[in-house]
Structure formats: C-alpha cells, structure tokens
C-alpha cells in the first residue's frame, strides 16, 4: 500500500545516491512504508519534503527537518534519527532534586528537543509491538517555570538509550528489554547494570589492566582467610550493589587477634568478629543472601585529612569515539573511607586536588595521561567482552599515598546531576553526548 510521497531535489538525490524510480521504501525507526518518489529538478538546493500522509504513516511529529540518508544495504530511504530513552516510569513529582531520575529525564528531554532528531522518553508498558509504535513523552515547560509531560505516538526507535535507574526495575522488564534488542532496525546501548565480579574477570583477562586492579575474590571462608593474611584493610561489596550501599569495611586488630568491621547501610554500624567464619556468620543478615566480592583495601591518598577518589564520566561522542566528558574528585567526609556522594562526599576539581598531591606540572600531566589511557583500555576491554554496546561508563579511580593509580569500580549507569558548583558546560555535555552518540549509531 502506497503512503503519500517524498519529494527530493535532484542535487540531494545525487548526493545520497538515491536510485530514481517511481516507488521507494522509506523508514523512520522500525516503521517501513512504500511511497512515491518525486525528483524535483532543482539542482541548486539539497532539500526533501514529506507529504502530510507520509509524515502521518511514519509518525513524524517534529516540525523541524530530520536528517535523511539512503541505506544502500537495505535499499531504502531513512529519515531520522528516532531516539528513545528507556526508563521504568515517567516520574512527575512537584518537587525533585538535581540528582533525581526526574531531573535527569527532564534535562535529556530539553536537550533532545533542540537537536535535529526525534527524541522521546518511553517506558516498557507504552510499546505496541504489533504496530511497531510506542507512546513517548517530552517535557513542555510553561511560562511559570514548571512543566508537564506530553505524550504522543512514535515509531519504535532507531536507537534505544537505556536509562532504567534501578536493578529491580531492570529485572522486572527483562523480557521487554530482550525484545527491544532484537528489533530489526534498532541499536540498544548501555544494556544493563554491571556485576562487579563479572567486570573484574573481564578486566583481569587484559594483562595491560592487571596492575591497576586491587586483588579481588568471591567472599567465602577460604578466600577471606587468605586476604586477611595479606592486607590490613579489606572491602566486602555486593556484586550488584551501587551508591556505596551494603559495603563492609574489614580491618584486622592485630593486638586482640580479632576483626573489626563497619557495615554501610543507611547510616553505618560497627561490629567485631573472632575470625573469618565468625564474620561470615555475623554479617549474614546484612548481606541478605547476596553474592559478595572481597577486595584489597588501598591506602588512599588524602586531601587535608579527607580520603578522595576520581570519578570519571567516559562517553562516546558524535563520531563514536571515547572521550572524558567529566572528571572530578569525590572527597569523603572526614573520618569516612567512602567518598560516594550519596554518603556525604563532596565534589572538588581534579586540577586542584592533583596539584595539591603531585605538585609538579610534568608529574600531574603524566598522571592525567595515564588516567586517560586507563579509561580507554577499560572501555575497549568492556566493548570487546561481548556484553553489549556501551555509550558511557562511570569509572572510580583511586590514588594511593605513593601516587599509584588504581581502578576501583566501573559503572554502566553513571548517575549525573543537573546542577553543579563547577561547570554547567561540562554538565550539559554529559547529557548531550549519549544523544549525539545515538545519532551516530542510527547511521547519521
């Protein structure tokens, strides 16, 4: 069934290498229709026009011109990009913080509306598989500064950017996510939260990365006894944990021949154990049956009495190239060994802290280059592991008191704030780059 027409100037048709024929296939997202092709003999301008009937058939909503290309592999015109940001729900609270999912989605929506693309937020429950469409949302601000989510029907997208913000929601929608990954005309990136033990094994298989990895094992009696012989401090972490929750810091009291430990829950509490067996028994309730790793504690450098680490947002740009989008220091509250912002950590510029610690310009430069190389090696290793397409990673990098660099953690769903005391340009980039990378993934 023919749906409307597309008019293309001869100049643009020649540039795109569009075959001149009366009927052509055209695609937006996962919707493909046959339409009439009309070549306008204007050779001075590179323009195309979709008839209203064709725009409706392709569910094109935007008034601005989308990009166009000719897909020689599929033998069809492609209008786009159509980019869907997947989330578990559309939060709509009257008040919300700058680090909330709601703030992030609103910010992404605002940026998306300024790009030459059709970008929307969607949830698994809004998908119409038979029609290959989805109910998508964009945020419309009113004159008073507040706004509302407006819904419309879009094609299932060219690219899906997964921003489901919790592991529980992720597991609830596993079937839907797997179906989305198998769509004929879609790419899916940042497909899931990472498992700390799986990530350690992937990275350890790269000899280049081994010197940067703290010794890490699965928690059991034998492994804990072995680690306790080697290290004064050990961290036990749930393999599926985030935001510093349920981490346990273990230290050896050599005088009393006992173990001291601190469990970080909403607050924190201290305990003692006689040995590895006793520790495992006493922390069983806190661990809630979850698989834990144990990790060598690093004697971290500090800034004026506060332990710190580097948080790096590492993202792909509009050319599909990895680059550092954001690098800052997280200072732990005094007396704490955890620098997570959710634990009261404070952000500071890396330039200021590295200068305080390393002093010499050439040494600071060398460390920054080493950190950049480490980030790139981690990203490439993760990509080559076959676990999915990544457009961004959060890396936690520690520096010990001797100046050695350590890779503490890798996160596939880095939390991003919409406000900062540092640079709003950097904040904007961290939100915009994944959408630019999605445009690249879509073929534009």
N, C-alpha and C positions, 0 to 999 in steps of 0.2 A: 504494500500500500504506500503510495507516494504521499509525503507530507511536505507541502509548501515548496519553497525554492530557496536556493542560495545564489546570490549574485556576486561574482568575483571579477575584479578588474583584470585585464589581460596581463598587466605588469606583475600583479601579485600571483596570478596563476602560474606564470612562468618562473617566478622566484621559488614558489613552493613545489614546482614540478607536478602540478595537478593535471591529470590526463583529461583532455577535452572530450567529453561525452555527454549525452543528454541527461542521464540519470547517474547519480553518485551516492555512495553511502556516506553518512556523516554521523559522528559520535560526540556525545557530551557525557562524561563519566562512563557509566555502564549501559547507557541507552544508545542504540544504533538504529537509525531510520534511513530509508531511501528518500531522496529528494531530487528535484530538478536542478540541474546545474546550468546557470546562465553566465556566459562570459561577456563582461562589459568591455568594449574595445578601448576604453581609456588606458593609455599606456604610460600616463604620467603619474598616476596615483596608485598606491597599493592598498586597496580597500576591499572589504567584503560586507555584504548585507544579508541578514537572515530575514525571511518573511515572517510576519506575526505567527502564522500557522506553524512554521518550522520551529520558531522560538518556543511556542507552547509545547510542541511534541518533545522537545529536548529539555523542557523545564528550565530554560534560561531566564533568570529573574532580573539580573543586573541591567541597568541602563547603559553602563559603560561597555565599551567593546572588549570582549575577551580575546585572548590570543588564538591564532589559528595555525595549523600545520597540516601537511599531508603525510599520513602514515603509510609509507611505501610497503611496509611489511604486511599491514592489514588491508591495504588498498582502500583507504577511506580518509575523508577529512576529519579532523579532530579539533573541536572547539573547547577551550578551557584556559587554565586548569580548573577542575572542580575538586576542591579540597574539603574533606570532612574531618572535624576534630571530634574524636570519640570520647565520651565521658559517661559515667554511670547514671547521672541525673543532671538536671538543669537547676542549680541552686538559685533561690530567689529570695534571700533574706533581706529585710530592710537595712540591717547593719551587718557589715562583714569586714574582716581585717585584710591588710595588704598582702598577706601570705596565704589567704584562703583560696580554695578552688574557685569560688565565685569571682573573686578579684582577678584571678588568672584568666578565666574564661571570658570575662567582660573585656579584659585588655586584649586578648587574642582576637576577639570579635571586632573590636575597634580597629586594630591594625589590619585585619583581613579586609574590612570594608574599603580601605584606602588602596588596596593592591589591585592589579589588573588580573583578577581571578574571581571565582565564585566560591567563597569560603563560608562555612557554617559549622555550628556545633550540633552534634546529634547523639542520641542515646540508642542502645540496642533495641529498646521497645518501639522505636519510631520507624523501623525498617519494614517496607513492603517488598518481600522477596520476589513475589510474582510479577509485580510491576517494575521492579528494579529501581524503586524510588525510596526516599527516606524523608521523614519530617525533620527539617533542620531549623535551627534558631540563630538569630542575630540580635545583638543588643542595640536598641534605639534609645539614644539619650534625649530627654526633653529639655526644655528651656530652664527648668529649675535645677538641673544638675543630676537629677535621678534619671531612671530609665526603665524600660520594660523589654522583656524578651519577646520578639515577634517570630512567629512560626510560618514556614512555607514548605512546599514540596519541592525536593531537588532530586536529581539523578543520584544513584549510588555513586560515590566519588571516584575520581582517578586515583586519589591518594588518601589514605587514612592515617592520621596522626593520633596515636593512642595516648590520651591524657587521662585514662581511668586512674584515679588517685589513691586507691587502696587495694591491697592484695585480696581482701574479702570480695569486693565488687568484681575484681578481675576473675576470680574463680567462679563467681555466680554467672558470669557471661562467657564462659569458656567456649561453649558451642557456637554462640553468635560470632565470637572473635575468629574462630577457626573458619567459619563460613565466609566471613569478610576477606580473610587471607586468600581464599580460593576463587574470589571473583575474577572473571575473565580479563577485565580491564582495570584492575586496581593494584596499587602497591601499598604495603602496610609497614609503617616503621615504628620503632620502639615498642615491640610487640608485647612485652611483659616486664614485670619486676624481675630482678635478678636474684638468684640463690647464691649466697656468699661462698659456699663450698664448691659449687659448680664453677663459679668465676675463678676461684683460687686455682682449681685444677686446670682450667683453660689457660690462665696466665702462666702457671708454673711450667706448662709444656713448651713455653717460649724461653729458651736459655737466656736471651737478652734481658728478660724481665726478672729472672730469679733473684738477682742481687737486691732488688727493690722490695721483695715480698717478705714480710715478717713470717717466721715459721708458723704454720697453721695446720691443725689436725682436727679430726672429729672428736667431740667430747666423749670419752669413756674412761674407765678407771686407769687402764694401762697408759693411754696417751697422756692423761693428766699427770700421772706419776712421773713419766718421762720428762714432760715440760717443766715440772716443778724442780727437777734436778738442775735444769739449765738456766732458768730465768727467775728473777726476783719478783717480777710482776707478769701476770697473765690475764688476758681478757677472754671471757666466755661470751659469745654472741649467738643469738638465734640466726639460723641460715636465712630466714625470711623476715628478719627484723628491719626496722627503719626508725629514724629520728632518735636514735640512742635508747630506745625502749628495751627493757629486759636485759640490758648488758650487765655482766657481773665482773667486777674487778677483783682479782685474787692476788694476795701478797703472802709471802712466807715470813712468819715470825720465827726467826732462827733461834732466839733465846728460849722461847716457850715450845719450840718444835710443833707449832700449830699453824693453821691457815686462817688468815683474816680475809673477809670478803665484803664487798659493797654491792648491793643489788640496786640498779637504777630503774625504778618504776615511775609512778607519777612524781614522787619525790625520790628518796633513797633511804635504804636502811642497811645497817651493818650486822654481820654475823661472824661466828667462829666455827671452825671445824678441826677435828684432830688430824685428819688425813684425807686423801682423795676420795675414798669410799664414803666417809662421813660427809664431805662436801656435796657429793652427788646426791646423797640421801636428803640432806637438809635443804637443798635448793630445788628438789624435785617439783614441789608445788609452784615455785616461781617460774620454772621452765615450762610448765603446762604441757608436758609430753612432746615439746618441740625438739627438733634436731638442733644441736648447738655445735659450733666450732670453738676451739680454744686457740688463742693467738698470742704469740710472743709480745710482751709489753715493750714499748720503745721508751727509752729515757729521753723524752721530748725536750726540745729547746723551749725556753720561756721568754716572755717579754714582760719585764718589770713584775715578775712573780706569777704571771699567768701563762699556762701552757697554751700553745697555739698549733693550728694546722692550716694548710692552704686548701680552700675549696675552689675547684676549677669547673666551670661550665664549658665543656668541649663540644662544639657543634659543627655540623656541615653547613656550608654556605650555598649560595645560588648556583655555584659551579660544581657542587658535590664534593668540595674539598674540606677536610677537617681544619678547624682553627679554634684558638682560645677566644671565647666570647666574653668571659668574665673570670677574673682571678682576684680573690680577696682572702684575707686572713680571718679565721674564726678564733677569737680569744676566749678561752674558758674562764668562767668565774674563778676568782682566787680560791684555792683550796680544792678545786674540782679538776678531774683529769679528763672530763668530757667537754668538748668545745661546741657541740651541736647547738644551733641557735634555739632549738626547742628546749634546751637545758639551761638557757640563760646566757649562752655565748654571745659575744659582741663582735660585730664586723669592723675590720680595720683594713686600710690599704696594704697590699703586699709590699709595695715600694717602701713604705715607712718601716715595716717590720723587718724586711730583709736587710735594709740599710743599718738598722739597729743591731742586727745579729752578725752580718758578714762584713760591715764597714767599707771594704774596698770595692770600688766600682767594677773592676775586672772580675772579681770573685762573684759579685752579685749577677753580673752578665752571664758568667759561666753557669751559675746555678739555674738561672732562668732558661738558658738554652737546654740544660739537662732536663729540666721540668717539661719543657715543650716536647723534647724527644721522647720522654717517658709517656706523656699523654698520647702522642701519635702511635707509639708502639702498642699501647694498651688498646686503643681504638681499632687499629688494624687487626690485632690478635682476636679481639671480640668479633669483628666482622667475619674473619676467616673461620671462626668456630662453627658457622652454620646455624647459629641460634636465632638469626633474624637480621633484618635491616635496621641499622641504628642511625639516627639523625642527630642525637645528642647523648652525652654521658656526663654524669657528675663524678668528679674524682676528688677524693680526700687524700692529700699528700702531707706526710709528716716530715719534720726535720729534727734529727736528734741533736744532742748537745755537742757532738763532734762535727756537725754540719752535714751528715749523711742524709740522703733523701730516701724516704720510704713511701710505698704505695699502701695506704691503709684500707681504702674501700673504693669500689666502683658502683655507681648507681645509674640505672637506665631511666629513672623518672625523677630527675633532679627538681626539687621544689624551687620555685622562683618567686621573688617578691616584686610587687608593682610599685613599691616605694623604696627609696634609699637616701642615705645622707651622702653617698658617694657620687656616682654619675648616672643621671637618668638616660643618657645616650646609651650607655652600656646596658642598662635595664631593658630599654626598647629593643636593642639588638638581640638580646637573649630570647625575646618573644618572637621577633620577626624572622630570625634566621631559620627556624624549623619550617616556617611557611614558605620561605624562599627555596629551601631545600625540597619541599613538597612540589613546588613548581618545576624544579629540575627533574624530580622523579617522574612527574607526569609527562615529561618529554619536551617541555618548553624551555 
